[in-house]
Amino acid sequence: MKDVIRTERLSKRFGQARIPAVDEVSLSVGKGEIYGFLGLNGAGKTTTIRMLLGMIGPDSGAAYLLGKKVSAGRTDVWAKVGYMVETPYSYPELTVRENLELVRRLRRIENVRSIDAILAKLQLVPYRDRKAKNLSLGNAQRLGLAKALIHEPEILILDEPTNGLDPAGIVEVRELLRELAARHGVTIFLSSHLLGEVAKLATRIGIVHRGQLLKEMDVGELQRNLKKSLLVNARDTEAARIKLKGAGYRVERGDDGAMRLTDDGAIARPDNVAKLLVQANLPPTLLKVQEEELEAYFLRTIGMEGGGEPS
């Protein structure tokens, strides 16, 4: 698959101390892929996106879109790129429709009906005559997406695209992006700090922390990497624990007092565990395969026990 987005040891440092915001990040995204760029606030996501878009130059390394090296002076590739970075910018005194009309003219889009089409697609028709400054955060985000999509780009680069949206809006945007990739071959690069949301949408995920790309995987690999365990409880927990350990199972104590079995055999065949306990007259009161939460996996991957870093 030909790379539509590619970076080679992309790096950027800031301040007198030359602290790396992005540290030799190399990645590639193929046509029609949805690549989730995942990291805490301050991990280097937005800086990477700004370099992808030529808004700032790298200190070393390079970024390529559609095989062409990104630079501030290159304009030929931008007609095929839509983007939304950080807080969507709009002219506050202009209405939603007027903002989109400006974008249409700047993009030299001849089809005047493109505005009505994108208003409908982003559920903005009821707000078309409302000034941008009076939009809710969620609808301002929708307007930003509308501006990124109005020219039907081949590449879509989005920084926290569901920020401020309510649950229904998040689902709508998720389905829209999925359709753009699957039906129209649009290549989507999106950043987020929410692994659970990204996992529902992305075909591939890259985890960035302190400017470094720690891990890349497809969604199937992500599911395989999640830790699983069998939660077991019984009226006589201590007797059940002794019985299970005697049978060769690894038994840990869970946070809720239940026993946690991490053996692959126990997870694959919980019925064998139940049979063992029933035959010992210690019938289980709880028998449940539990999968590690996505956010816990994310924190484990970046080497944190819990909580996040300050922005």
ZAFIFI-848540 format. One record per residue (C-alpha): x, y, z; residue number from 1; residue in three letters. Coordinates in Angstrom, 2 decimals. Layout:
BEGIN
r c1 X&c2 Y&c3 Z&seq NUM&type ALA .
...
***
This chain:
BEGIN
r c1 0.00&c2 0.00&c3 0.00&seq 1&type MET .
r c1 1.46&c2 3.36&c3 -1.05&seq 2&type LYS .
r c1 2.00&c2 5.77&c3 1.83&seq 3&type ASP .
r c1 -0.24&c2 8.82&c3 1.70&seq 4&type VAL .
r c1 1.22&c2 10.29&c3 4.91&seq 5&type ILE .
r c1 4.80&c2 9.59&c3 5.95&seq 6&type ARG .
r c1 7.28&c2 11.04&c3 8.40&seq 7&type THR .
r c1 10.97&c2 10.22&c3 8.67&seq 8&type GLU .
r c1 12.63&c2 10.86&c3 12.05&seq 9&type ARG .
r c1 10.56&c2 14.02&c3 12.45&seq 10&type LEU .
r c1 11.84&c2 16.15&c3 15.34&seq 11&type SER .
r c1 11.08&c2 19.52&c3 16.91&seq 12&type LYS .
r c1 12.58&c2 21.19&c3 19.99&seq 13&type ARG .
r c1 11.50&c2 24.32&c3 21.82&seq 14&type PHE .
r c1 12.98&c2 26.76&c3 24.32&seq 15&type GLY .
r c1 16.52&c2 27.56&c3 25.37&seq 16&type GLN .
r c1 16.81&c2 24.08&c3 26.88&seq 17&type ALA .
r c1 15.85&c2 22.62&c3 23.46&seq 18&type ARG .
r c1 13.40&c2 20.23&c3 25.05&seq 19&type ILE .
r c1 12.08&c2 17.80&c3 22.42&seq 20&type PRO .
r c1 8.36&c2 18.18&c3 21.73&seq 21&type ALA .
r c1 8.65&c2 15.59&c3 18.92&seq 22&type VAL .
r c1 11.59&c2 13.19&c3 18.96&seq 23&type ASP .
r c1 12.45&c2 11.33&c3 15.74&seq 24&type GLU .
r c1 8.91&c2 10.18&c3 14.94&seq 25&type VAL .
r c1 8.68&c2 7.90&c3 11.89&seq 26&type SER .
r c1 5.27&c2 6.68&c3 10.76&seq 27&type LEU .
r c1 3.30&c2 5.94&c3 7.61&seq 28&type SER .
r c1 -0.38&c2 5.90&c3 6.75&seq 29&type VAL .
r c1 -1.83&c2 4.20&c3 3.66&seq 30&type GLY .
r c1 -4.73&c2 5.26&c3 1.47&seq 31&type LYS .
r c1 -8.12&c2 4.86&c3 3.16&seq 32&type GLY .
r c1 -6.62&c2 4.18&c3 6.59&seq 33&type GLU .
r c1 -7.79&c2 5.88&c3 9.76&seq 34&type ILE .
r c1 -4.70&c2 6.39&c3 11.89&seq 35&type TYR .
r c1 -5.28&c2 7.27&c3 15.53&seq 36&type GLY .
r c1 -2.40&c2 9.30&c3 17.00&seq 37&type PHE .
r c1 -2.84&c2 8.79&c3 20.72&seq 38&type LEU .
r c1 -1.18&c2 10.58&c3 23.63&seq 39&type GLY .
r c1 -1.68&c2 12.63&c3 26.75&seq 40&type LEU .
r c1 -1.93&c2 16.40&c3 26.51&seq 41&type ASN .
r c1 1.60&c2 17.67&c3 25.91&seq 42&type GLY .
r c1 2.78&c2 14.41&c3 24.32&seq 43&type ALA .
r c1 3.64&c2 16.06&c3 20.99&seq 44&type GLY .
r c1 0.48&c2 15.33&c3 18.99&seq 45&type LYS .
r c1 -0.36&c2 18.88&c3 17.93&seq 46&type THR .
r c1 3.27&c2 19.74&c3 17.17&seq 47&type THR .
r c1 3.47&c2 16.71&c3 14.88&seq 48&type THR .
r c1 0.27&c2 17.74&c3 13.11&seq 49&type ILE .
r c1 1.50&c2 21.31&c3 12.66&seq 50&type ARG .
r c1 4.65&c2 19.95&c3 11.01&seq 51&type MET .
r c1 2.57&c2 17.66&c3 8.79&seq 52&type LEU .
r c1 0.67&c2 20.74&c3 7.62&seq 53&type LEU .
r c1 3.75&c2 22.92&c3 7.12&seq 54&type GLY .
r c1 2.62&c2 25.36&c3 9.81&seq 55&type MET .
r c1 6.01&c2 24.97&c3 11.50&seq 56&type ILE .
r c1 9.18&c2 23.44&c3 10.18&seq 57&type GLY .
r c1 10.98&c2 20.48&c3 11.78&seq 58&type PRO .
r c1 14.44&c2 20.86&c3 13.29&seq 59&type ASP .
r c1 15.35&c2 17.59&c3 11.60&seq 60&type SER .
r c1 13.64&c2 14.85&c3 9.64&seq 61&type GLY .
r c1 10.87&c2 15.31&c3 7.11&seq 62&type ALA .
r c1 7.15&c2 14.84&c3 6.47&seq 63&type ALA .
r c1 5.55&c2 13.78&c3 3.19&seq 64&type TYR .
r c1 1.96&c2 14.05&c3 1.93&seq 65&type LEU .
r c1 1.03&c2 12.16&c3 -1.24&seq 66&type LEU .
r c1 4.72&c2 11.55&c3 -1.81&seq 67&type GLY .
r c1 5.64&c2 15.24&c3 -1.73&seq 68&type LYS .
r c1 7.85&c2 16.72&c3 0.97&seq 69&type LYS .
r c1 6.01&c2 19.18&c3 3.19&seq 70&type VAL .
r c1 7.40&c2 22.72&c3 3.26&seq 71&type SER .
r c1 5.97&c2 26.15&c3 3.97&seq 72&type ALA .
r c1 6.28&c2 27.23&c3 0.34&seq 73&type GLY .
r c1 4.64&c2 24.17&c3 -1.21&seq 74&type ARG .
r c1 1.06&c2 24.88&c3 -2.23&seq 75&type THR .
r c1 0.25&c2 22.17&c3 -4.78&seq 76&type ASP .
r c1 -0.65&c2 19.54&c3 -2.20&seq 77&type VAL .
r c1 -2.95&c2 21.67&c3 0.00&seq 78&type TRP .
r c1 -5.91&c2 21.45&c3 -2.38&seq 79&type ALA .
r c1 -6.10&c2 17.76&c3 -1.47&seq 80&type LYS .
r c1 -5.82&c2 18.23&c3 2.31&seq 81&type VAL .
r c1 -8.47&c2 19.15&c3 4.88&seq 82&type GLY .
r c1 -7.50&c2 19.90&c3 8.44&seq 83&type TYR .
r c1 -8.64&c2 21.07&c3 11.84&seq 84&type MET .
r c1 -6.00&c2 21.92&c3 14.44&seq 85&type VAL .
r c1 -6.73&c2 22.65&c3 18.10&seq 86&type GLU .
r c1 -9.67&c2 25.05&c3 18.56&seq 87&type THR .
r c1 -11.42&c2 25.51&c3 15.20&seq 88&type PRO .
r c1 -10.93&c2 29.07&c3 13.97&seq 89&type TYR .
r c1 -13.89&c2 30.98&c3 12.54&seq 90&type SER .
r c1 -14.76&c2 34.61&c3 11.88&seq 91&type TYR .
r c1 -16.88&c2 35.30&c3 14.98&seq 92&type PRO .
r c1 -19.05&c2 38.07&c3 13.50&seq 93&type GLU .
r c1 -19.95&c2 36.02&c3 10.42&seq 94&type LEU .
r c1 -22.66&c2 33.40&c3 10.32&seq 95&type THR .
r c1 -21.99&c2 29.71&c3 9.80&seq 96&type VAL .
r c1 -23.01&c2 30.00&c3 6.13&seq 97&type ARG .
r c1 -20.85&c2 33.10&c3 5.62&seq 98&type GLU .
r c1 -17.84&c2 31.36&c3 7.13&seq 99&type ASN .
r c1 -18.32&c2 28.45&c3 4.75&seq 100&type LEU .
r c1 -18.82&c2 30.81&c3 1.80&seq 101&type GLU .
r c1 -15.42&c2 32.34&c3 2.54&seq 102&type LEU .
r c1 -13.81&c2 28.91&c3 2.58&seq 103&type VAL .
r c1 -15.58&c2 28.00&c3 -0.67&seq 104&type ARG .
r c1 -14.14&c2 31.05&c3 -2.39&seq 105&type ARG .
r c1 -10.66&c2 30.62&c3 -0.92&seq 106&type LEU .
r c1 -10.69&c2 26.98&c3 -2.05&seq 107&type ARG .
r c1 -12.02&c2 28.09&c3 -5.45&seq 108&type ARG .
r c1 -14.89&c2 25.63&c3 -5.28&seq 109&type ILE .
r c1 -17.22&c2 26.41&c3 -8.15&seq 110&type GLU .
r c1 -20.20&c2 24.39&c3 -6.91&seq 111&type ASN .
r c1 -22.18&c2 26.80&c3 -4.71&seq 112&type VAL .
r c1 -24.33&c2 23.88&c3 -3.52&seq 113&type ARG .
r c1 -21.30&c2 22.46&c3 -1.69&seq 114&type SER .
r c1 -22.22&c2 24.67&c3 1.28&seq 115&type ILE .
r c1 -25.73&c2 23.22&c3 1.61&seq 116&type ASP .
r c1 -24.34&c2 19.70&c3 1.26&seq 117&type ALA .
r c1 -21.77&c2 20.11&c3 4.03&seq 118&type ILE .
r c1 -24.28&c2 21.91&c3 6.29&seq 119&type LEU .
r c1 -26.56&c2 18.89&c3 6.02&seq 120&type ALA .
r c1 -23.76&c2 16.37&c3 6.47&seq 121&type LYS .
r c1 -22.55&c2 18.03&c3 9.70&seq 122&type LEU .
r c1 -26.07&c2 18.66&c3 11.08&seq 123&type GLN .
r c1 -25.55&c2 22.43&c3 10.91&seq 124&type LEU .
r c1 -28.62&c2 23.46&c3 8.90&seq 125&type VAL .
r c1 -30.50&c2 24.82&c3 11.98&seq 126&type PRO .
r c1 -27.48&c2 27.02&c3 12.79&seq 127&type TYR .
r c1 -26.58&c2 28.28&c3 9.31&seq 128&type ARG .
r c1 -27.66&c2 31.88&c3 10.07&seq 129&type ASP .
r c1 -26.18&c2 31.99&c3 13.57&seq 130&type ARG .
r c1 -23.00&c2 33.99&c3 14.14&seq 131&type LYS .
r c1 -19.99&c2 31.80&c3 14.82&seq 132&type ALA .
r c1 -19.34&c2 33.54&c3 18.15&seq 133&type LYS .
r c1 -22.74&c2 32.36&c3 19.40&seq 134&type ASN .
r c1 -22.19&c2 28.67&c3 18.65&seq 135&type LEU .
r c1 -21.77&c2 26.09&c3 21.39&seq 136&type SER .
r c1 -18.37&c2 24.40&c3 21.61&seq 137&type LEU .
r c1 -19.78&c2 21.31&c3 19.94&seq 138&type GLY .
r c1 -21.28&c2 23.23&c3 17.01&seq 139&type ASN .
r c1 -18.09&c2 25.28&c3 16.64&seq 140&type ALA .
r c1 -16.32&c2 21.93&c3 16.31&seq 141&type GLN .
r c1 -18.84&c2 20.87&c3 13.64&seq 142&type ARG .
r c1 -18.18&c2 24.09&c3 11.75&seq 143&type LEU .
r c1 -14.45&c2 23.37&c3 11.89&seq 144&type GLY .
r c1 -15.08&c2 19.92&c3 10.45&seq 145&type LEU .
r c1 -17.33&c2 21.40&c3 7.74&seq 146&type ALA .
r c1 -14.54&c2 23.75&c3 6.67&seq 147&type LYS .
r c1 -12.09&c2 20.84&c3 6.58&seq 148&type ALA .
r c1 -14.42&c2 18.71&c3 4.44&seq 149&type LEU .
r c1 -16.11&c2 21.16&c3 2.07&seq 150&type ILE .
r c1 -13.60&c2 20.60&c3 -0.78&seq 151&type HIS .
r c1 -13.78&c2 16.79&c3 -0.50&seq 152&type GLU .
r c1 -10.09&c2 16.26&c3 0.37&seq 153&type PRO .
r c1 -8.05&c2 13.09&c3 -0.13&seq 154&type GLU .
r c1 -6.35&c2 13.58&c3 3.24&seq 155&type ILE .
r c1 -8.01&c2 14.68&c3 6.46&seq 156&type LEU .
r c1 -5.85&c2 15.72&c3 9.43&seq 157&type ILE .
r c1 -7.78&c2 16.34&c3 12.63&seq 158&type LEU .
r c1 -6.65&c2 17.35&c3 16.11&seq 159&type ASP .
r c1 -9.12&c2 16.12&c3 18.79&seq 160&type GLU .
r c1 -12.09&c2 16.12&c3 16.34&seq 161&type PRO .
r c1 -14.74&c2 15.10&c3 18.90&seq 162&type THR .
r c1 -13.79&c2 17.72&c3 21.49&seq 163&type ASN .
r c1 -16.91&c2 19.37&c3 22.92&seq 164&type GLY .
r c1 -19.38&c2 17.11&c3 21.14&seq 165&type LEU .
r c1 -22.17&c2 15.40&c3 23.05&seq 166&type ASP .
r c1 -22.43&c2 11.57&c3 22.84&seq 167&type PRO .
r c1 -24.80&c2 11.71&c3 19.86&seq 168&type ALA .
r c1 -22.48&c2 14.11&c3 18.05&seq 169&type GLY .
r c1 -19.49&c2 11.88&c3 18.70&seq 170&type ILE .
r c1 -21.31&c2 8.93&c3 17.12&seq 171&type VAL .
r c1 -22.31&c2 11.06&c3 14.10&seq 172&type GLU .
r c1 -18.75&c2 12.26&c3 13.50&seq 173&type VAL .
r c1 -17.40&c2 8.74&c3 13.99&seq 174&type ARG .
r c1 -19.77&c2 7.33&c3 11.35&seq 175&type GLU .
r c1 -19.01&c2 10.21&c3 8.97&seq 176&type LEU .
r c1 -15.25&c2 9.63&c3 9.19&seq 177&type LEU .
r c1 -15.69&c2 5.87&c3 8.83&seq 178&type ARG .
r c1 -17.77&c2 6.40&c3 5.68&seq 179&type GLU .
r c1 -15.24&c2 8.83&c3 4.19&seq 180&type LEU .
r c1 -12.46&c2 6.27&c3 4.62&seq 181&type ALA .
r c1 -14.39&c2 3.16&c3 3.57&seq 182&type ALA .
r c1 -16.46&c2 4.53&c3 0.67&seq 183&type ARG .
r c1 -14.36&c2 7.40&c3 -0.63&seq 184&type HIS .
r c1 -10.81&c2 6.27&c3 0.20&seq 185&type GLY .
r c1 -10.06&c2 9.35&c3 2.31&seq 186&type VAL .
r c1 -6.94&c2 8.92&c3 4.43&seq 187&type THR .
r c1 -7.59&c2 10.19&c3 7.97&seq 188&type ILE .
r c1 -4.98&c2 11.11&c3 10.57&seq 189&type PHE .
r c1 -6.54&c2 12.08&c3 13.88&seq 190&type LEU .
r c1 -5.10&c2 12.83&c3 17.28&seq 191&type SER .
r c1 -6.78&c2 12.15&c3 20.60&seq 192&type SER .
r c1 -6.09&c2 11.45&c3 24.25&seq 193&type HIS .
r c1 -9.05&c2 9.03&c3 24.46&seq 194&type LEU .
r c1 -8.03&c2 5.47&c3 23.57&seq 195&type LEU .
r c1 -11.56&c2 4.14&c3 23.97&seq 196&type GLY .
r c1 -12.92&c2 6.54&c3 21.36&seq 197&type GLU .
r c1 -10.00&c2 6.05&c3 18.97&seq 198&type VAL .
r c1 -10.31&c2 2.25&c3 19.20&seq 199&type ALA .
r c1 -13.90&c2 2.47&c3 17.92&seq 200&type LYS .
r c1 -12.81&c2 4.29&c3 14.78&seq 201&type LEU .
r c1 -9.16&c2 3.83&c3 13.86&seq 202&type ALA .
r c1 -7.79&c2 0.97&c3 11.78&seq 203&type THR .
r c1 -4.32&c2 1.57&c3 13.22&seq 204&type ARG .
r c1 -3.06&c2 3.30&c3 16.35&seq 205&type ILE .
r c1 0.21&c2 5.00&c3 17.27&seq 206&type GLY .
r c1 0.92&c2 5.81&c3 20.92&seq 207&type ILE .
r c1 3.12&c2 8.86&c3 21.49&seq 208&type VAL .
r c1 4.56&c2 9.93&c3 24.85&seq 209&type HIS .
r c1 7.00&c2 12.74&c3 25.60&seq 210&type ARG .
r c1 7.53&c2 13.24&c3 21.90&seq 211&type GLY .
r c1 8.41&c2 9.63&c3 21.11&seq 212&type GLN .
r c1 6.33&c2 7.11&c3 19.18&seq 213&type LEU .
r c1 6.29&c2 4.20&c3 21.64&seq 214&type LEU .
r c1 4.13&c2 1.68&c3 19.81&seq 215&type LYS .
r c1 2.11&c2 1.15&c3 16.65&seq 216&type GLU .
r c1 -0.55&c2 -1.54&c3 16.20&seq 217&type MET .
r c1 -3.72&c2 -2.35&c3 14.35&seq 218&type ASP .
r c1 -6.96&c2 -2.57&c3 16.29&seq 219&type VAL .
r c1 -6.84&c2 -6.39&c3 16.29&seq 220&type GLY .
r c1 -3.42&c2 -6.34&c3 17.93&seq 221&type GLU .
r c1 -4.70&c2 -3.85&c3 20.49&seq 222&type LEU .
r c1 -7.42&c2 -6.27&c3 21.54&seq 223&type GLN .
r c1 -4.88&c2 -9.09&c3 21.81&seq 224&type ARG .
r c1 -2.60&c2 -6.93&c3 23.96&seq 225&type ASN .
r c1 -5.26&c2 -6.24&c3 26.57&seq 226&type LEU .
r c1 -4.66&c2 -8.25&c3 29.72&seq 227&type LYS .
r c1 -7.40&c2 -10.74&c3 30.58&seq 228&type LYS .
r c1 -8.14&c2 -12.55&c3 33.80&seq 229&type SER .
r c1 -10.80&c2 -14.80&c3 35.30&seq 230&type LEU .
r c1 -12.53&c2 -13.38&c3 38.36&seq 231&type LEU .
r c1 -13.64&c2 -16.06&c3 40.81&seq 232&type VAL .
r c1 -15.38&c2 -15.89&c3 44.16&seq 233&type ASN .
r c1 -16.94&c2 -18.40&c3 46.51&seq 234&type ALA .
r c1 -18.60&c2 -18.37&c3 49.92&seq 235&type ARG .
r c1 -15.41&c2 -19.81&c3 51.41&seq 236&type ASP .
r c1 -12.86&c2 -17.77&c3 49.49&seq 237&type THR .
r c1 -9.81&c2 -19.06&c3 51.36&seq 238&type GLU .
r c1 -10.72&c2 -22.73&c3 50.85&seq 239&type ALA .
r c1 -11.40&c2 -22.05&c3 47.17&seq 240&type ALA .
r c1 -8.06&c2 -20.28&c3 46.82&seq 241&type ARG .
r c1 -6.20&c2 -23.23&c3 48.35&seq 242&type ILE .
r c1 -8.02&c2 -25.64&c3 46.05&seq 243&type LYS .
r c1 -7.25&c2 -23.61&c3 42.93&seq 244&type LEU .
r c1 -3.58&c2 -23.17&c3 43.84&seq 245&type LYS .
r c1 -3.36&c2 -26.88&c3 44.54&seq 246&type GLY .
r c1 -4.64&c2 -27.52&c3 41.03&seq 247&type ALA .
r c1 -1.81&c2 -25.37&c3 39.61&seq 248&type GLY .
r c1 -3.66&c2 -22.14&c3 38.92&seq 249&type TYR .
r c1 -2.02&c2 -18.77&c3 39.54&seq 250&type ARG .
r c1 -4.29&c2 -16.97&c3 41.99&seq 251&type VAL .
r c1 -4.09&c2 -13.27&c3 42.80&seq 252&type GLU .
r c1 -6.33&c2 -11.20&c3 45.03&seq 253&type ARG .
r c1 -8.36&c2 -8.61&c3 43.17&seq 254&type GLY .
r c1 -9.16&c2 -5.11&c3 44.40&seq 255&type ASP .
r c1 -12.73&c2 -6.14&c3 45.20&seq 256&type ASP .
r c1 -11.71&c2 -9.18&c3 47.23&seq 257&type GLY .
r c1 -12.41&c2 -11.65&c3 44.43&seq 258&type ALA .
r c1 -9.72&c2 -14.04&c3 43.23&seq 259&type MET .
r c1 -8.06&c2 -13.25&c3 39.92&seq 260&type ARG .
r c1 -6.74&c2 -16.10&c3 37.78&seq 261&type LEU .
r c1 -4.32&c2 -15.09&c3 35.02&seq 262&type THR .
r c1 -3.59&c2 -18.53&c3 33.52&seq 263&type ASP .
r c1 -4.43&c2 -18.81&c3 29.82&seq 264&type ASP .
r c1 -6.13&c2 -22.13&c3 30.54&seq 265&type GLY .
r c1 -8.42&c2 -20.63&c3 33.16&seq 266&type ALA .
r c1 -9.38&c2 -17.73&c3 30.87&seq 267&type ILE .
r c1 -10.04&c2 -20.02&c3 27.91&seq 268&type ALA .
r c1 -11.95&c2 -22.67&c3 29.90&seq 269&type ARG .
r c1 -13.66&c2 -21.14&c3 32.96&seq 270&type PRO .
r c1 -15.98&c2 -24.15&c3 32.96&seq 271&type ASP .
r c1 -13.05&c2 -26.29&c3 34.13&seq 272&type ASN .
r c1 -12.54&c2 -23.96&c3 37.09&seq 273&type VAL .
r c1 -16.23&c2 -24.12&c3 37.94&seq 274&type ALA .
r c1 -16.22&c2 -27.93&c3 37.74&seq 275&type LYS .
r c1 -13.18&c2 -28.16&c3 40.03&seq 276&type LEU .
r c1 -14.80&c2 -25.96&c3 42.68&seq 277&type LEU .
r c1 -18.21&c2 -27.65&c3 42.46&seq 278&type VAL .
r c1 -16.63&c2 -31.07&c3 42.90&seq 279&type GLN .
r c1 -14.84&c2 -29.74&c3 46.00&seq 280&type ALA .
r c1 -18.19&c2 -28.53&c3 47.38&seq 281&type ASN .
r c1 -17.04&c2 -24.93&c3 46.88&seq 282&type LEU .
r c1 -19.42&c2 -23.72&c3 44.16&seq 283&type PRO .
r c1 -18.39&c2 -20.33&c3 42.70&seq 284&type PRO .
r c1 -20.56&c2 -17.31&c3 43.38&seq 285&type THR .
r c1 -18.69&c2 -15.34&c3 40.72&seq 286&type LEU .
r c1 -17.09&c2 -16.56&c3 37.52&seq 287&type LEU .
r c1 -16.31&c2 -13.84&c3 34.98&seq 288&type LYS .
r c1 -13.66&c2 -13.23&c3 32.34&seq 289&type VAL .
r c1 -12.54&c2 -9.62&c3 32.69&seq 290&type GLN .
r c1 -10.61&c2 -7.64&c3 30.08&seq 291&type GLU .
r c1 -8.26&c2 -4.79&c3 30.92&seq 292&type GLU .
r c1 -9.83&c2 -1.40&c3 30.30&seq 293&type GLU .
r c1 -8.44&c2 0.47&c3 27.33&seq 294&type LEU .
r c1 -7.34&c2 3.46&c3 29.40&seq 295&type GLU .
r c1 -5.50&c2 1.15&c3 31.82&seq 296&type ALA .
r c1 -3.67&c2 -0.42&c3 28.87&seq 297&type TYR .
r c1 -2.74&c2 3.03&c3 27.59&seq 298&type PHE .
r c1 -1.31&c2 4.10&c3 30.95&seq 299&type LEU .
r c1 0.55&c2 0.78&c3 31.24&seq 300&type ARG .
r c1 2.05&c2 1.29&c3 27.78&seq 301&type THR .
r c1 3.41&c2 4.74&c3 28.59&seq 302&type ILE .
r c1 4.70&c2 3.51&c3 31.95&seq 303&type GLY .
r c1 2.23&c2 5.19&c3 34.28&seq 304&type MET .
r c1 0.32&c2 3.49&c3 37.06&seq 305&type GLU .
r c1 -2.60&c2 5.91&c3 36.90&seq 306&type GLY .
r c1 -3.61&c2 9.48&c3 36.29&seq 307&type GLY .
r c1 -2.17&c2 11.80&c3 33.71&seq 308&type GLY .
r c1 0.42&c2 14.47&c3 33.33&seq 309&type GLU .
r c1 -0.37&c2 18.15&c3 33.44&seq 310&type PRO .
r c1 -0.98&c2 19.79&c3 30.05&seq 311&type SER .
***
